[in-house]
């Protein structure tokens, strides 16, 4: 048996200890719900008749009898977004698979799915982060009819998978399997895409050339192939034991993708409450699974969005996670992949070079992952060191390759790209922030320069176009936190700041907003908390103040004498009313959202009370006395 790394064990124990009461309450409510037995037995005849009125006769007979399991399907399908369009076909495959296994499946409900790629730099982006909690609540509504014995969650992208999982954890007594759609096939090389974006930012090519480049990159059904939040989601669902092994990065609409979908329908029938392999989602997600997720994120250079989402997911399972846990683990988890924007390869190259199976085995053998965990595969995490293949019309699992197929994309633990995970916490008189340094060259990891202060990314872009961003500087963009405007991602800054860095300027970004999986070669202190509108010290910065961002030492400091700094008042910090694109409907979300370090949660304001996600768990929809 492999000895678990001492830091991994220490962080796991710290989460377990600080979560003790919260987690105990959650599990107690989960146990109460399981003890109540099959959900439909609590329904009256009128309730039950409504629940199967439109079902096919064969399913209706099973639902009437109450003895056969019924599975709820919750999907983020829509046909505008490439990542979710392939989900259209999956419910039919899953329903048939569940029937073959002796049960029934019903489409319980849909959840919204918005794309940050479409809304980037637009007013709609200000709904993006809060869409996660809308999705969680929509999942709760879909499952609220109390007619299901298990669930199948279909989703892929940025806020969708965290939202689905948070919603599922509110029904933690039920087993859930997450069913992905897979990435689109590879388009133009990522280096070429980045080159055209840089040329456009400098005005050297026009919009027609840019659009043609983007269309060749995002060209068909499936998830965008760069390693942003969407693909980080898929990695997480696998390393946390909620996918079938190897399901994350199989392309859509292929025989293997369909076979994996069918296998998920079969498998969910094997992990029900009355089966030996019972795997309720509230026990699959424990402190060990959360740590496994962080380790996977660090080892792959994944999206910084998960320094927010994993905290919210953990909280939904009665667990208290902090940024310090990420920071401690990052010190011992090596970076094993180079996937764009941390390299030139995309997720298809990663999958072909060994993919998740190779990655999980390397981390397990190094004692960096917990193996003895509950998963939907039922064999601990070691099952996820295998990869799927077609066999006799179904799926068989086989060991992942013993060696990496391309060591420019993925490497073993004893020959990593970097000795640490490349995600660090910054502290100082500006508050706390996170920074992803896995794509930042060492010579750019420490920047000390005068501040240029902006209230939104459009103002930065205007200054760039006017040629006003000369010399070394730290770009401060404030008023971008959850309570200000919903914490939009600031991707549009990446090409322009990258151009300036390429000209030899020392440039850094400091913001209470997000950058997510697009965090790249420019050092960016993001998620600065407290945020500006909550009285955060980022509001004390004045134009020309020298700011030091030191990713090596973990410092974020305004180089202002302490006496002067303490006397300064925050400038502004009052969120302006927002209208248009539905933003006015989210005023209550902005008013109650917790800070980035506590998950930006809107339905547990402050995340400091004794309330837990588990308090919603019982077969009758409320806490037991």
C-alpha positions, 0 to 999 in steps of 0.5 A: 500500500502506497504511503500518502504524502504527509502534506496531503494527509495533513491538509485532509485532516485539517479539513476534517477537523475544522468541518467536524460539526458541519459534516456530522450534521450533513451526514446525519440528515443524509442517513435520515433520508436513506432510512426513509426508503424509496422516495415514491413510497411517500407519495399519495396516489394522486401525486404518483399518477401525476408523476407517470401520466405521460410515461410509456406504458412499459415504464408506467407499469414499473412506476405503478408497482413502486418496486423498480428504481426510477432515475432522474436525468438533469441536463444542461442541453441547449443547441447554441453552445457547442459543448452542450449540443451533443447532450441532446441525444444522451437522455434517450440512450440513458433511458434505454440503458436504465430499462435494460438494467430493470428500472425507469428513467425520466427527464427530471428537468433542464438547467440553464447553460451560458457560455463565457466564450460568448458573453466575454466582455459583454454585459451578460458576463455579469450573470455568469458566476451567479448562474452556478447558484441558479443551476444548483437551485434548478437542479433542486427543483428538478429533483424536488418531486421526490420520485427518484432513487438516483440521478444522472447529471449531464453538463460540461462547462464553467458554472454548469458542473459545479452548479449541478454538483452543488444541487446534487449534494442537497440530495446527498442521499441519492447516487449520482453519476455525471455524464459528460459530452466530450471535447470537440476535435482539434482545430487550428493550433493554439499557438496560431490562435494566440498569434492572430489574437495578438496581431488583432490587438495591435491592429495588424490584422482585421476582424475578418482574419480574427473571426476566421481564426476563431471559427477554425478553432471553435469549429464543431460539437463538443467542449472548447479544447483549451484547458479552461474551466470546462475541461478542468470540470471534467478532470475534477469529476473523474478524479473525484469519482463521479464519472465512469473512469476515462469518460472525460475526454472522449469526443462526442458522437462517437461509438465509444462516447455512446458506449460510455453513456450507456454504461453510465445508465447501467452503472447507476442501477448498481449503486442504489441504496439497496445494492452492495455498491451503494454510492450516495453522492454525499458520501462520495464527496468527502474531505478526501475527494475534495483534496483529490480534486485540488491535487488534480487541479494543481497537477494539471494547471487547471482553472483558477475558477475552482478556487471559488467553486471547490469551496462552494462544492465542499460547503454543500457537502458540509466541509470547510475548505480554504485557500490555505489548503490549496496553497499547502497542497501546491507546495508538494504537487508537481505540475505534470501537464502542459495544456493550453494556455500552459502549453501548446497542446489541447485536451485531445493531445493530452488524452492521446498522450495518456490522459486521465488514466496515466495522470491518476496512476502517477499521482496515486503511486506517488502518494498524492491522491487518496485511493481508499475513497468511495466512487461511482466505479466502486473500486476506489480511485485506482479504477481511474488509472484505467481507460475505456475501450470498445468491446462486444458493443460495450465498454471494457477498461484496460490499464492506461499506458505505462509511459507518456505518449508525448512528454511535451504534454504529460510527464511522470511524477519523477520528471515533472514540468515544475516541482509545484502546482503553480497555484499560490495565495498572495497576502499583504496590505491589499488583502488576499488573492490567488495567482496561477504561475504555471504559465508565467515565466520565472522572470515575470513572477515578480513585478514592482511598478506604478499602479494604473487604476481602472474600474472596468476592462473596457477602460483598460482596452481604451487606454491600450488603443490610445497608446497610454500604457507605456513603461512598466505598470501594474494594471489595477481593475477594481469593482469586479467582485461578486457584490459589485457586478457578479465577478465577470471574467476579464479575458479580454485583457489577456491579448493586450497585456500580453502584447505589452509584455512581449514589447519588454514591459513588466506588466501585472494585473491586480483585480477583485475579478476573475480570469479563470482558465485563461490565466496565462503568461501575464502575472495576475493577482485575481479574486482579491478579497475583500473586494472593493465594494466590501471595503477592501483595501484595493480601494485605497490604491491611488494612481502611481502607487508602487505595487509589488506582486511577488509570486515567489514569496506570496506577497501582494503589497502597496509600497505605501508607508503604513501610517499613510496607508492606514489613514487612506479611505477607500475611493468609491466602492459603491456598486452602480445599478445594473440594468439590461441583459437581465442584470437587474434580476440579480440584484439580490444575488449581488447583495448577499454574495459571500466573498471569493475566498468563501465560494461567492455563495448566494444562498448561504449568505456570509457562509459563516452561520451554522447552516449547512447544505445538508439541512435541506436533505430529507425525503420530505424536503426539510430537516428532521426535528 
